[in-house]
Amino acid sequence: MHRRYTWDISNASDANEKLTYIKNHEKRRIAKNLKIVKGALQYLYDDKGRTFVDCVNNPSHVGHCHPVVVRKMQKQIATLNTNTRYLNDALLEYAEKLTATFPPSLSVCYFVNSGSEANDLAIRMSRHFTKQKDIIVLDHAYHGTSTVAMEMSPYKFDSKGGFGKMPWIHKAINPDMYRGPFKYGDENAGEKYAADVQRIIEELEKEDK
């Protein structure tokens, strides 16, 4: 039996009391009078029994509570849940299957726990290899919540409360075919957007970067 704990957020005083435990930027993103209690595949369900098609959530690639994923997670967590510092057959088998789908030059896996950490590691490796700090990003992009990821996320540093663009960050035009300067119907739109990236590369090369 599924027991539901409901919170009537239509009650302003109750809502304000509960929201004191949530970060300010999260408060702004919470939909008014909407409390989600369950998810299944592409659907979300609120505490009033209403059903919604989820077109907002970003990490659920195969939907919410996919039965195959749930069973696999239950089996694994009941067997072993530990850091990758320990040798384990499942870890090696996964790395082998994953690298088999890559070109030969990509043959080593680094397992991380989030997109932010993946981006952080990628930047650290690239800076170590190139001895350069500069990064080219697309305007309006979001790359995560770590310090480095925030620094290269125009979605964050250009927004209200943001700290502005760092000198080593270079913004290229976002290839938005709806609202951007080059739209659908322009057969050369892709090349035009790519040209802006090339422009930044050439400017950096002039500075020996």
N, C-alpha and C positions, 0 to 999 in steps of 0.2 A: 504494500500500500504506500502510495506517495503522499507524504505529509507536507503540506504547503504552509510556509510562514509568510503571511501577507503583511504588507506595509501600505497603508492608504496614503499615498503621497498627495492626494487632493487636500489633505489636512496640512495647512501651511506650517503650523508650529511643529508638527511631527516631522514634516519634511526637512525643515531647517535644522532640527535637532539631529536627524540622521545624517544629513549632508555635512555636518561639522567634521565627520570622520573621513571625508573624501577630499582629495586635493582640489584646489580652486579650478584648475583647467579641466578637470574631469567633471566638475559640477556644471560647467558651461555646456558640456557635450551631452549631458543627460537629458533625454527627451522629456518634456513636461507631461505629467500624468501617464508615464509609461514605465512599468516595472516588469522586466523580463524574468521569468522563473524557470523556463525550460526551452531547450532547442532540440530539433530533430531534422537532420539533413538541411534543406534550404529554408526551413520554417523556424520561427521563434514564437513563443507563447507567453502572454502576460498573465498577471495574477487575477485578471478578470475573465480569463478563458478565451481571449481574442487571439487570432492567428495572424502572423505577419510573414511575408516573404522577406528574408534578410538580404538587403542590397547594400548594407553599410559595413558590416563586420569584415575585417580584412584577413585574419589568419586561417579561417576554416576552409581549406582548399577543397575538401570533400564533404563539406557540410558539417552541421553540428551532430555530435554523438553518433557518427557513422558506426553501425554495428560491427563491421570488420575491424575498424580502428579500435573501438572500445574493447573487443575481445582480445586483440593483440596486446593492448596496453595492460589489461587486467592480468594476462598471462605473464608478461614481462615483470610487472611490478611485484607480482607474487613470487617471482623467482630471484630477481636481482635488480636493485636500483642503486647504482653507485657511479662515482666519477670515472671517466675514461682512463684514469691512470692505471687501472688494473687490466691485465690482459684477459680477454674474453672472446670465445669463438664467435658469438653473435656480432660483436664489433668488427672483427676481421672479415666475416662473411658479408656484412653490409658494405664495408669499404670496397671489397672485391667486386661486388655486384654493381656498386655505384660507379667505380672507375672504369668498369667495362663499357659503360655508355659514353665515356669521354674520349677525345682524341688521345693518342699515345703520350703527348707532352704533358697531359694532366693525369698524374698517376698517384698523387698523395692526397689523403683526406685530412682535413682539420675539423673535428667535430666541436660545435659550439652550441650554446643553448638559446640563442636569439639572433634576430637579424641585426640588432645593434652590435652585438659582439662579433658577428661575422664581418660587418663593415669595419669595425674597429681594427680587427686583425688584418684585414685586407690592406687598409691604409698603412698600418704599422709595417707590414711586409714590403709594400711598394716604396715607402720612404727609406727603409733600410737598403733596398736594392738600388734605387735611383739617387739616393742622397739628396732628394728634393722634397719640399713640403707642399708645393702647390697642387691643388685639386680642381678639376673641372666638373661642375655639377649642372644639372638642368634647373632652370628657374622653377620655383614652386615645389621642388622635390623635397621629400621627407625620407631620412635615412636612419632614424632611431633616436634613442634618448641618452646615449652615452655622450660624454663631453665632445669627443671627436665627431660623432654622428650629428650632434646638434650644430656644431660649427659648419658642417657642410650641408645643412638643410635649410634652404631659403624659406620653406614653409614655416619654419620656426624663427630663424633669426631676423626675418623681415616682418614678422607679425607683431602685434601689440605686445609689449613687454620683452621683445626680442633684443639681442645685444648687437645686431647689425652684422654685416659681412666682414669677415676677417680678410686682411690683405692677400692671404695665400689662397683664398677661395675665388673661383672665377665662374660666373654664371653664363651659361649658354641659353639660347631661346628654347623654351619648352615647345616641343613639336606637337602643339595642340591644333588639330585639323579643324576644330570647330571655332575656337576663339582666337587662335594665333594669327600671325600675319600671312601665313601660307595655308590655304584651306583646301578641303576636298574639291576636286575639279582641276586643281593645279597638278599636272602630271610630274612636275619637277619639285614638288613641295619637299619631299624627303631630302633631295640634294641641297635644297636651299637651307633647310634646318641644319643639315650636316656641315654646310659651309660656315655656319657661325661657330661651330666647334673647331673647325679647321683654322678659323681666324684667331681664336684664342691660342691654339697650339703655336701658330706662327709668331704671335706676339711674345709668347713665353720663350720660344727659341731665340728670339732677338735679345732676350735678357739672359741667355745662356742657362735656361731652366729646362 
